[in-house]
Amino acid sequence: MQANRLMMSVAALLVLAGCGTQRTQEPPARKPAEVKAEIVRLLPVKATDRRGWATDIYAAFAVQNIYPSTQNLCAVLAVTEQESTFQVDPPVPGLGKIAREEIDRRAAKAHIPGLLVSGALQVSSSTGKSYSDRLNAARSEKELSAIFDDFIGMVPMGRTLFGGFNPVHTGGPMQVSIDFAEQQAKAYPYPVNGSIRHEVFSRRGGMYFGIAHLLGYPVTYKQPLYRFADFNAGWYASRNAAFQNAVSRASGIPLALDGDLVRYDSIMPGTTELAVRTLGKQLGMRNPTIRDQLEEGKNVEFEDTQLYARVFALAEQAEGRPLPRAVLPGIVLQSPKITRKLTTAWFAKRVDERYQRCMARAGK
């Protein structure tokens, strides 16, 4: 009997040891041809030039040293399908009208007379047509951005007056932020054709920067749903929204769960920071320390701070139950292109539905 118990104990230890080893092992290397073939299989039926998509997607994974697991591939394909249905430069209905209204709105905000804007748009462009006519005929963001770049370069005082008015802030098949792409440009592996803005509108550039935005940062999320929300709302927005939820539960102060922990554009505290300060004595932390640790909210290391641990401990004690470490941010999407009320949660759930279909195609 004792011998049987001893054998069972040894077997259990061996199983545990095996599990521990498995957790620390590097994932098995995958051959380029194998990954590309899987991408071709997983692409939606209506996608054209499947091998071209597979080549650019694989290259982005390889250059950025992101492991091309089926889960990661399906995450990228799901976002791309949601954002563009695998069109490199997707058309936007009524884009010319949307762009003109946005330009007029920004000009008014900057106190630039409408007559000056209208007059500038009547100038003949490099194609011989007026900028106004080209705007009205624009069908895609790539075309619109090129018109505007031409406009600020050709019109007298165009860059001085309108340099910050380009209404196109995202582009390409994953609709990645152009500002984000410009910040990530140092490691871009391709020759730059004119500018990073132009590269975003290409398939190779759009997929490279889009994959960087979706997968190029470490998270502890247990579900890809929260990466999809972060893709829309910003890195760690879901983690930070969960922290805001904990702050609200511990302090009793209602907070917008938007993922913004501090006001980086001001030394004045925002609503989340003010709510955390009310917990200062219970946390055993002074305001400067609270501010310093809240500023870690852009990094995964925020989860290792005393502030993070103590706030969740207080909140869970008050609630009498564990609280989630990721929450879909409550953000209403704002864009001249959006004509109905949409939210980050809506976006994340739609992408997740596509992700689940992709995983089903993969047999996972």
TALIN-V296087 format. One record per residue. N is the residue number from 0. RES is the residue in one small letter. PHI is phi in whole degrees, -180 to 180 (999 if undefined). OMEGA is omega in whole degrees, 0 to 359 (none if undefined). NEAR is the number of other ideal C-beta (glycine too) atoms within 8 Angstrom. Layout:
N;RES;PHI;OMEGA;NEAR, N;RES;PHI;OMEGA;NEAR
This chain:
0;m;999;179;4, 1;q;-64;180;5, 2;a;-64;178;6, 3;n;-63;180;7, 4;r;-63;179;8, 5;l;-63;180;8, 6;m;-64;179;8, 7;m;-66;179;8, 8;s;-65;179;8, 9;v;-63;179;8, 10;a;-61;179;8, 11;a;-62;179;8, 12;l;-63;179;8, 13;l;-65;178;8, 14;v;-63;180;8, 15;l;-63;179;8, 16;a;-62;178;8, 17;g;-62;179;8, 18;c;-63;179;8, 19;g;-64;179;8, 20;t;-66;181;8, 21;q;-62;182;7, 22;r;-68;184;6, 23;t;-93;181;5, 24;q;-71;173;6, 25;e;-73;177;3, 26;p;-64;182;6, 27;p;-63;179;4, 28;a;-64;179;4, 29;r;-119;180;7, 30;k;-74;180;6, 31;p;-53;182;8, 32;a;-63;179;6, 33;e;-66;181;8, 34;v;-66;180;14, 35;k;-61;179;12, 36;a;-64;178;9, 37;e;-67;178;11, 38;i;-60;179;15, 39;v;-58;180;10, 40;r;-68;187;8, 41;l;-85;180;12, 42;l;-59;176;12, 43;p;-57;186;8, 44;v;-56;186;4, 45;k;-78;181;6, 46;a;-67;178;9, 47;t;-102;182;5, 48;d;50;186;6, 49;r;-62;180;10, 50;r;-69;177;8, 51;g;-65;176;8, 52;w;-61;182;14, 53;a;-61;181;14, 54;t;-64;182;9, 55;d;-70;179;12, 56;i;-68;179;13, 57;y;-60;181;13, 58;a;-59;179;11, 59;a;-63;177;14, 60;f;-64;185;13, 61;a;-66;183;9, 62;v;-64;182;9, 63;q;-91;178;12, 64;n;57;175;4, 65;i;-100;185;10, 66;y;-69;183;6, 67;p;-85;175;10, 68;s;-67;176;7, 69;t;-59;180;10, 70;q;-61;180;9, 71;n;-67;179;12, 72;l;-63;181;15, 73;c;-66;177;13, 74;a;-62;180;14, 75;v;-66;181;15, 76;l;-65;180;14, 77;a;-66;179;14, 78;v;-64;182;14, 79;t;-63;179;13, 80;e;-64;179;11, 81;q;-66;187;9, 82;e;-81;188;9, 83;s;-144;188;12, 84;t;49;177;7, 85;f;60;168;12, 86;q;-108;184;8, 87;v;-62;181;10, 88;d;-132;189;11, 89;p;-65;177;11, 90;p;-71;178;8, 91;v;-121;181;10, 92;p;-60;177;4, 93;g;67;187;6, 94;l;-62;182;14, 95;g;-60;179;11, 96;k;-65;179;8, 97;i;-60;182;12, 98;a;-64;181;13, 99;r;-64;178;11, 100;e;-63;179;9, 101;e;-69;177;10, 102;i;-62;179;12, 103;d;-62;180;10, 104;r;-64;181;8, 105;r;-70;178;11, 106;a;-64;179;14, 107;a;-63;180;9, 108;k;-64;179;6, 109;a;-92;178;6, 110;h;62;174;4, 111;i;-96;184;9, 112;p;-57;179;6, 113;g;-60;179;9, 114;l;-64;178;6, 115;l;-66;179;10, 116;v;-64;181;12, 117;s;-61;179;9, 118;g;-63;180;8, 119;a;-64;182;13, 120;l;-72;178;11, 121;q;-83;179;8, 122;v;-65;177;10, 123;s;-68;181;5, 124;s;-91;182;13, 125;s;-66;179;5, 126;t;-91;184;5, 127;g;98;176;5, 128;k;-85;177;8, 129;s;-72;178;10, 130;y;-64;179;15, 131;s;-63;179;10, 132;d;-64;180;8, 133;r;-67;177;12, 134;l;-62;182;13, 135;n;-63;183;9, 136;a;-92;184;7, 137;a;-62;181;12, 138;r;-120;182;7, 139;s;-138;181;11, 140;e;-67;177;13, 141;k;-62;179;9, 142;e;-64;181;10, 143;l;-65;181;15, 144;s;-63;179;13, 145;a;-65;177;9, 146;i;-60;184;13, 147;f;-69;177;13, 148;d;-61;177;11, 149;d;-63;182;11, 150;f;-61;184;14, 151;i;-73;177;13, 152;g;-87;187;8, 153;m;-102;184;9, 154;v;-74;177;11, 155;p;-53;182;3, 156;m;60;182;6, 157;g;-60;181;13, 158;r;-70;180;8, 159;t;-64;184;6, 160;l;-84;191;9, 161;f;-126;184;14, 162;g;-58;181;8, 163;g;-101;188;5, 164;f;-100;180;10, 165;n;-57;186;9, 166;p;-76;182;12, 167;v;-94;182;10, 168;h;-115;175;7, 169;t;-133;180;9, 170;g;-168;177;14, 171;g;82;187;18, 172;p;-68;176;14, 173;m;-109;179;16, 174;q;51;181;9, 175;v;-82;179;14, 176;s;-66;178;8, 177;i;-67;175;13, 178;d;-59;178;7, 179;f;-62;180;11, 180;a;-60;180;15, 181;e;-65;177;9, 182;q;-71;183;6, 183;q;-100;192;11, 184;a;-73;186;9, 185;k;-59;183;4, 186;a;-94;183;7, 187;y;-62;191;12, 188;p;-88;185;6, 189;y;-105;172;8, 190;p;-61;184;3, 191;v;-86;180;10, 192;n;-90;177;7, 193;g;91;182;5, 194;s;-160;176;8, 195;i;-62;176;12, 196;r;-55;180;13, 197;h;-64;181;12, 198;e;-64;180;15, 199;v;-59;182;14, 200;f;-84;174;14, 201;s;-90;179;11, 202;r;-67;183;11, 203;r;-66;181;11, 204;g;-74;180;16, 205;g;-61;180;16, 206;m;-74;180;17, 207;y;-60;184;16, 208;f;-74;177;17, 209;g;-65;178;16, 210;i;-67;176;16, 211;a;-61;182;12, 212;h;-71;182;11, 213;l;-80;190;12, 214;l;-123;188;11, 215;g;-85;177;9, 216;y;-150;184;7, 217;p;-79;177;4, 218;v;-137;176;10, 219;t;-112;180;8, 220;y;-62;177;11, 221;k;-92;180;4, 222;q;-131;178;6, 223;p;-66;178;10, 224;l;-48;185;11, 225;y;-79;171;14, 226;r;-65;180;13, 227;f;-64;176;16, 228;a;-65;178;16, 229;d;-63;179;13, 230;f;-58;181;10, 231;n;-85;190;10, 232;a;-105;181;12, 233;g;116;182;6, 234;w;-53;176;6, 235;y;68;180;15, 236;a;-61;181;15, 237;s;-70;177;17, 238;r;-64;181;16, 239;n;-69;177;14, 240;a;-64;177;16, 241;a;-66;177;13, 242;f;-65;177;14, 243;q;-60;177;15, 244;n;-61;179;14, 245;a;-66;178;14, 246;v;-60;181;16, 247;s;-63;180;12, 248;r;-67;182;11, 249;a;-76;186;12, 250;s;-97;185;10, 251;g;79;181;5, 252;i;-97;179;8, 253;p;-64;179;3, 254;l;-131;170;11, 255;a;-73;182;6, 256;l;-87;185;10, 257;d;-106;179;11, 258;g;85;180;15, 259;d;-92;186;8, 260;l;-89;179;12, 261;v;-139;175;12, 262;r;-92;182;9, 263;y;-73;181;5, 264;d;-94;183;3, 265;s;-155;175;6, 266;i;-82;179;2, 267;m;-75;181;5, 268;p;-71;174;8, 269;g;-89;186;11, 270;t;-65;180;7, 271;t;-66;180;13, 272;e;-63;179;14, 273;l;-63;179;9, 274;a;-66;179;13, 275;v;-64;181;15, 276;r;-60;179;10, 277;t;-66;180;8, 278;l;-97;188;13, 279;g;-51;182;11, 280;k;-65;179;5, 281;q;-65;179;7, 282;l;-81;185;13, 283;g;69;185;5, 284;m;-136;178;10, 285;r;-90;185;6, 286;n;-56;180;7, 287;p;-62;179;6, 288;t;-68;176;9, 289;i;-59;180;15, 290;r;-61;182;11, 291;d;-59;184;8, 292;q;-79;174;13, 293;l;-63;180;13, 294;e;-67;174;10, 295;e;-78;183;10, 296;g;-63;176;11, 297;k;-89;186;7, 298;n;-126;176;7, 299;v;-67;182;9, 300;e;-65;176;7, 301;f;-56;181;15, 302;e;-70;178;9, 303;d;-96;183;5, 304;t;-79;175;10, 305;q;-63;182;8, 306;l;-59;181;13, 307;y;-59;183;12, 308;a;-65;185;8, 309;r;-72;178;11, 310;v;-63;179;15, 311;f;-66;178;12, 312;a;-62;178;8, 313;l;-62;184;13, 314;a;-65;182;14, 315;e;-71;174;12, 316;q;-66;180;7, 317;a;-68;183;8, 318;e;-86;182;8, 319;g;73;180;5, 320;r;-161;176;5, 321;p;-66;177;4, 322;l;-111;181;12, 323;p;-67;176;7, 324;r;-97;174;8, 325;a;-148;181;11, 326;v;-138;177;9, 327;l;-65;181;12, 328;p;-62;179;15, 329;g;-92;184;10, 330;i;-116;173;11, 331;v;-86;184;6, 332;l;-73;181;11, 333;q;-119;177;4, 334;s;-165;176;5, 335;p;-58;182;8, 336;k;-79;186;7, 337;i;-89;184;8, 338;t;-108;176;3, 339;r;-136;184;4, 340;k;-76;178;4, 341;l;-126;182;8, 342;t;-130;175;10, 343;t;-60;179;14, 344;a;-62;177;10, 345;w;-59;181;9, 346;f;-59;184;14, 347;a;-61;181;14, 348;k;-69;177;10, 349;r;-65;178;9, 350;v;-65;181;13, 351;d;-63;176;12, 352;e;-61;179;8, 353;r;-67;178;12, 354;y;-61;181;13, 355;q;-64;177;8, 356;r;-66;178;8, 357;c;-64;179;13, 358;m;-64;177;11, 359;a;-66;177;8, 360;r;-62;180;8, 361;a;-79;181;11, 362;g;79;182;4, 363;k;-97;none;6
